[in-house]
């Protein structure tokens, strides 16, 4: 039992990510699962935004200048906040779907990875202005819910596929 609230959400996110890593899950699987966690606890929103950025940028982030990586993180955080402020906590479920859509469009058009996070933020803003579309995209992800149900409890591993570490500090 972890007494501090921020540590509790960190443990839940860590358990989900650790389970996915053990199963060979993808960043997209982790994004959907952590979005389900964020529906219940808003403190997981920064992790959802970070996983969304990682999903869009993929492994090219290491080659990007630090300023561009920061801009990507800010754009994804803005997208997450926009969705949640317009549609409530359940609206964060739309971010994985928006991210997937932008990735498909970017692949077809040859959009550079550095621009894709801004495209996600713009798309999230458009979705947030359309309540019917936001409700439709905010439906629960069966895969994400299944992962969260399987993992339950508290965990210790904070890693995602690839060279990445998620650090949760309590302050």
C-alpha positions as a printed NumPy array, in Angstrom:
array([[  0.   ,   0.   ,   0.   ],
       [  1.481,   3.336,  -1.068],
       [  0.076,   6.211,   1.041],
       [  0.856,   9.259,  -1.139],
       [ -1.812,   9.873,  -3.843],
       [  0.72 ,  10.76 ,  -6.553],
       [  2.711,   7.633,  -5.775],
       [ -0.476,   5.561,  -6.01 ],
       [ -1.228,   6.713,  -9.556],
       [  2.446,   6.242, -10.411],
       [  2.279,   2.683,  -9.151],
       [ -0.847,   1.974, -11.187],
       [  0.718,   3.395, -14.362],
       [  3.945,   1.512, -13.664],
       [  2.069,  -1.736, -13.263],
       [  0.232,  -1.27 , -16.558],
       [  3.457,  -0.419, -18.403],
       [  5.384,  -3.246, -16.762],
       [  2.72 ,  -5.766, -17.752],
       [  2.708,  -4.487, -21.339],
       [  6.476,  -4.707, -21.555],
       [  6.414,  -8.287, -20.296],
       [  3.812,  -9.153, -22.946],
       [  5.694,  -7.358, -25.728],
       [  3.072,  -4.613, -25.961],
       [  3.506,  -1.568, -28.177],
       [  3.556,   2.101, -27.274],
       [  0.058,   2.334, -28.769],
       [ -1.169,  -0.392, -26.375],
       [  0.398,   1.501, -23.477],
       [ -1.216,   4.742, -24.676],
       [ -4.692,   3.195, -24.708],
       [ -4.212,   1.53 , -21.321],
       [ -2.833,   4.628, -19.596],
       [ -5.638,   6.713, -21.129],
       [ -8.041,   4.376, -19.316],
       [ -6.115,   4.973, -16.086],
       [ -6.292,   8.75 , -16.708],
       [-10.099,   8.568, -16.946],
       [-10.105,   7.53 , -13.294],
       [ -7.209,   9.711, -12.167],
       [ -6.265,  12.999, -13.908],
       [ -2.739,  12.835, -12.527],
       [ -1.937,  10.294, -15.251],
       [ -2.58 ,  12.892, -18.011],
       [  1.114,  13.848, -18.41 ],
       [  1.983,  10.186, -18.968],
       [ -0.752,   9.906, -21.608],
       [  0.624,  13.018, -23.332],
       [  4.168,  11.642, -23.2  ],
       [  3.136,   8.289, -24.647],
       [  1.179,  10.064, -27.393],
       [  4.271,  12.101, -28.287],
       [  6.396,   8.961, -28.276],
       [  3.864,   7.19 , -30.484],
       [  3.968,   9.974, -33.08 ],
       [  7.696,  10.684, -33.029],
       [  8.728,   7.04 , -32.574],
       [ 12.464,   6.471, -32.235],
       [ 13.344,   9.679, -34.077],
       [ 13.105,  11.659, -30.843],
       [ 16.713,  10.927, -29.922],
       [ 17.9  ,  12.601, -33.123],
       [ 15.681,  15.66 , -32.641],
       [ 17.017,  18.794, -30.961],
       [ 15.894,  19.184, -27.319],
       [ 13.79 ,  22.241, -28.223],
       [ 11.8  ,  20.227, -30.774],
       [ 11.26 ,  17.405, -28.267],
       [  9.989,  19.974, -25.748],
       [  7.632,  21.445, -28.329],
       [  6.285,  17.964, -29.066],
       [  5.65 ,  17.33 , -25.366],
       [  3.943,  20.716, -24.964],
       [  1.749,  20.126, -28.028],
       [  0.607,  16.745, -26.715],
       [ -0.035,  18.145, -23.236],
       [ -2.088,  20.923, -24.811],
       [ -4.057,  18.356, -26.816],
       [ -4.786,  16.309, -23.681],
       [ -5.862,  19.367, -21.678],
       [ -8.058,  20.645, -24.509],
       [ -9.901,  17.343, -24.746],
       [-10.403,  17.002, -20.985],
       [-11.522,  20.603, -20.52 ],
       [-14.133,  20.215, -23.276],
       [-15.405,  16.725, -22.599],
       [-14.492,  15.842, -19.041],
       [-12.168,  13.068, -17.839],
       [-13.501,  10.479, -20.304],
       [-12.459,  12.658, -23.251],
       [ -8.804,  11.662, -22.777],
       [ -9.763,   8.382, -24.446],
       [ -9.966,  10.292, -27.732],
       [ -6.226,  11.126, -27.729],
       [ -5.014,   7.638, -28.769],
       [ -7.536,   7.6  , -31.619],
       [ -6.59 ,  11.104, -32.764],
       [ -2.916,  10.173, -32.585],
       [ -3.495,   7.071, -34.704],
       [ -5.433,   9.101, -37.284],
       [ -2.735,  11.763, -37.531],
       [ -0.058,   9.082, -37.934],
       [ -1.978,   7.488, -40.826],
       [ -2.473,  10.847, -42.537],
       [  1.149,  11.84 , -41.932],
       [  2.393,   8.585, -43.439],
       [  0.257,   9.102, -46.54 ],
       [  1.354,  12.727, -46.968],
       [  4.966,  12.354, -45.869],
       [  4.619,  14.818, -42.985],
       [  7.85 ,  15.158, -40.975],
       [  7.753,  13.72 , -37.417],
       [  8.561,  17.083, -35.823],
       [  5.315,  18.574, -37.198],
       [  3.022,  15.686, -36.257],
       [  2.522,  16.621, -32.556],
       [  1.227,  20.047, -33.619],
       [ -1.145,  18.301, -36.025],
       [ -2.419,  16.175, -33.126],
       [ -3.013,  19.336, -31.04 ],
       [ -4.884,  21.03 , -33.917],
       [ -6.995,  17.941, -34.509],
       [ -7.755,  17.622, -30.783],
       [ -8.915,  21.257, -30.744],
       [-11.249,  20.584, -33.697],
       [-12.601,  17.427, -32.056],
       [-13.144,  19.296, -28.784],
       [-15.373,  21.803, -30.625],
       [-17.615,  19.027, -31.949],
       [-19.417,  17.465, -28.931],
       [-20.909,  14.555, -30.91 ],
       [-17.546,  13.569, -32.37 ],
       [-15.838,  13.977, -28.997],
       [-18.409,  11.68 , -27.362],
       [-17.941,   9.088, -30.112],
       [-14.145,   9.151, -29.846],
       [-14.311,   9.057, -26.032],
       [-15.865,   5.611, -25.838],
       [-13.939,   3.113, -23.774],
       [-11.183,   1.131, -25.45 ],
       [-11.81 ,  -2.597, -24.908],
       [ -8.078,  -3.344, -25.282],
       [ -7.104,  -0.587, -22.82 ],
       [ -9.708,  -1.667, -20.285],
       [ -8.627,  -5.296, -20.561],
       [ -4.995,  -4.378, -19.873],
       [ -5.916,  -2.206, -16.882],
       [ -8.177,  -4.926, -15.428],
       [ -5.467,  -7.566, -15.821],
       [ -2.825,  -5.471, -14.122],
       [ -4.808,  -4.085, -11.157],
       [ -2.83 ,  -3.406,  -7.939],
       [  0.473,  -1.6  ,  -7.605],
       [  3.619,  -2.169,  -9.648],
       [  7.249,  -1.172,  -9.726],
       [  8.478,  -1.151, -13.336],
       [  8.388,   2.136, -15.248],
       [  9.439,   1.327, -18.783],
       [  7.955,   1.277, -22.259],
       [  9.186,  -0.471, -25.378],
       [ 12.345,   1.116, -26.729],
       [ 14.909,   3.219, -24.952],
       [ 12.61 ,   5.164, -22.602],
       [ 12.01 ,   5.674, -18.927],
       [  9.084,   7.379, -17.247],
       [ 10.018,   9.096, -14.005],
       [  7.294,  10.077, -11.566],
       [  8.449,  12.423,  -8.832],
       [  6.399,  13.225,  -5.798],
       [  6.731,  16.823,  -4.794]])
